[in-house]
Amino acid sequence: MTSPPKQTKQTVTVAGDQPYDVIIGRDLTAEIVDALPDSAAKVAIIHPPTLRDSAAQMRDALLTDARNVITIEIPDGEAAKTTAVADYCWSVLGQSGFTRTDMVIGFGGGATTDLAGFVAATWLRGVQLIQIPTTLLAMVDAAVGGKTGINTEQGKNLVGCFYPPRAVIADLAVLPGMPALDFVSGLAEVIKCGFIVDPVILELIEADPSAAVDPTSDVVAELVRRSVQVKADVVASDLTEAVGGPSAGGVSREVLNYGHTLAHAIERAEGYKWRHGAAVSVGMMYVAQLASLGGRLSDEVVERHRNILTSVGLPTSYTDGQWNKLYDAMKLDKKTRADILRFVVLDDLAKPVIMEGPDPVIMVAAYNEIISD
């Protein structure tokens, strides 16, 4: 296939009752300023410790005589997604006199944007929100689609709401500064979009895996754009993940959870020390095997999962002896209905469907196919 075009600024619109733009490009500070409404007299930038200096620079760039800007530092990663951290953010907003016309900016990775979105959605029943993702994972997944959430002892993202932002600004210039393993982790969500909706994503990676792991490449810019477009199309038709609602692929927003049922169970079993994308990669390999053993998916597509995931350095296997623990965790998955497990699987490439209550024997057999040597 031909090489992707040289990328300039791209805009993907997420349609719906509250449409918004996802702006993708490099060096987008001016876009942040332009996205702020005149009504926002106060702005809070919620960020992790690793972005303290960058958040301070953003604060200085947004300050005006008519606008006060504060920064709220939260823990890095999943440690930010707790009721205690949300309560701290609410306290700062209250002490600063934030009103409904003021603005929260989520500036960081997926955990930060999840938490910032939840804080914005719940303070005064909703203040304005801009998401500025700084990781590949957040750009193509967490920051787009309006999902917000925090974790509980029972599982990941079990408390949250749907709250579309005013805008999402994905500045690709930050990606070269990411640790390589974190960048590769984000590719799992990109590959997911290729399997469920847009196979061109898979073709781009297969054509040049080295470019796919190079955050400065035009291939990565095109992968981000295509992945955001997939999510925008699905979310526009089914914001709140209504069961049986229309979307790309003919099922609900649940298709975006391809590989996530087992992934979330792995994350919980590992104490959230596994990278999300690594867990999703193993989860996709599992549901590919599950669909194959259920007579739905060809061996060729199963092997394509393995080849593409391994070509960019993602794992496709997990530890033996963990099935019972993972099964118990999967029963808490948000897709579960009346104790019946539901998995997003493929009938073929770009043909996602829901598999309800698969035979336990097949589930165990699929797990045995992904056990590491």
Phi, psi and omega in degrees: 000159181289157179290152178293153181292155173300125189270133168248199179294133180238147177233126175246124180265129174265108184282176180134191180296329178233076183294151177207163182257143167254116182260125185239128180175201180235143178058067189253027180304320181297328179293327178295314179300315182294332183282345182283127177284153178298334183288344183276092179281341179227139179228134175243123178262112179266125189211158175275168181301326183295342181249022182303311182293318180295322178295322178294321177294320177296317178304313181296325181288333184265343181297136172219175177298333183259359185225125175263139181232130177238160174245143177235112182271131180236164179299159179279148173067206186296341178297342178282339191266064180229162177296327181295317180291319177300317179298321177299315179296317178300320180298318179295318178298318180295315180294333181269358176073036181290135178247177183295339180271358181273180196227138169250136174244124172269115188236098181162202179279191186298322179296320179294315181291326174299312182292315180298319178297320179294318178297314180297320183291331187259339178287121183055031182060023172131111171245168184293150188219134168236133177255130177236087182288142182241007175233159178300317180302314181292323182296318186265350185223284194300320187278347183251133175116348173082007176280134174233160180178160171229166183262160172231176177298335183278342180165182186268134174060030181279344175242126180174189180204170176264123185210095182297139176282172174285326179195157170237130182239109184255100182268105183295344181295341181277343188296322179298341179276356180285145168302141186302319181294325178291320178297313179299322177304318179297333180296338178299318179291328175296311180298321175306314180298326178293319182286326185271334186221312194239089182296344177300328176303315180294320180296320178298318180290317180297325181292329184202078180301328180294324177290328180293334179260008177258105185294350178268355189280156174291334176299315180297319178301319179289324177296319178297312181301313182295321180293318177297321179296320177301310182295320179299316181295317181291312183296323182301328183265350184202069185302315191261019175056047178291131182297125178081004180290162182285150173188179172301135182090354174085002176233186187282185177303345179304338180301334180291349178268018178304121181085353189276338182297307176290326182302312180296326177294319177296315180302317180294316180298329181267009180064031180059026176270343173282143172294143183303315182296325177297317178294320178296322178300312177296321179298321177293320178297322180295311183289335173295316177294321179299315179294323179294313180292336177274005177079019183259323193239141182286155176300328181298316180289325175300313181293330177295323173305307185299316184294315183291315181298315181290332182295336179254005175093020179266149181281153178230010181221165181219176189284144175288157173080012183249003190301314184299318178296317180292320180298316179298321179291322180295332179295344177267001181300146184295339180278346181296136178233120178051046178069011178260118179292140179230128181242141167279123178229176178248135166277335176190178178303128180063027176230072181282144177218170176259127173258115182261135173050054179298154178305126180305328179295318179292322179300315179293320179297321177295321178296319179299333180287341182249010178289134180286152181289000000 
